[in-house]
């Protein structure tokens, strides 16, 4: 399946783009998406341990199974006040 991943903040700056298209197997997980993303954008590997992932506006763990219609986002931790 083709899945678009939105990039935010430092992830966007490092990648130099707002989103990337990933080619993933059906029923791929966040962990698989991370692996494919880091292969296509190796500069993000320095941030891999801290990047957060969200699917359809909710935080998602590595074992979350993705669907082709999901809205997926990748971003570093954020803080506010």
Secondary structure as GFF3:
##gff-version 3
##sequence-region A 1 81
A	DSSP	beta_strand	2	7	.	.	.	ID=ss1
A	DSSP	alpha_helix	9	15	.	.	.	ID=ss2
A	DSSP	beta_strand	19	23	.	.	.	ID=ss3
A	DSSP	alpha_helix	30	40	.	.	.	ID=ss4
A	DSSP	three_ten_helix	42	47	.	.	.	ID=ss5
A	DSSP	beta_strand	52	55	.	.	.	ID=ss6
A	DSSP	beta_strand	58	59	.	.	.	ID=ss7
A	DSSP	beta_strand	72	75	.	.	.	ID=ss8
###
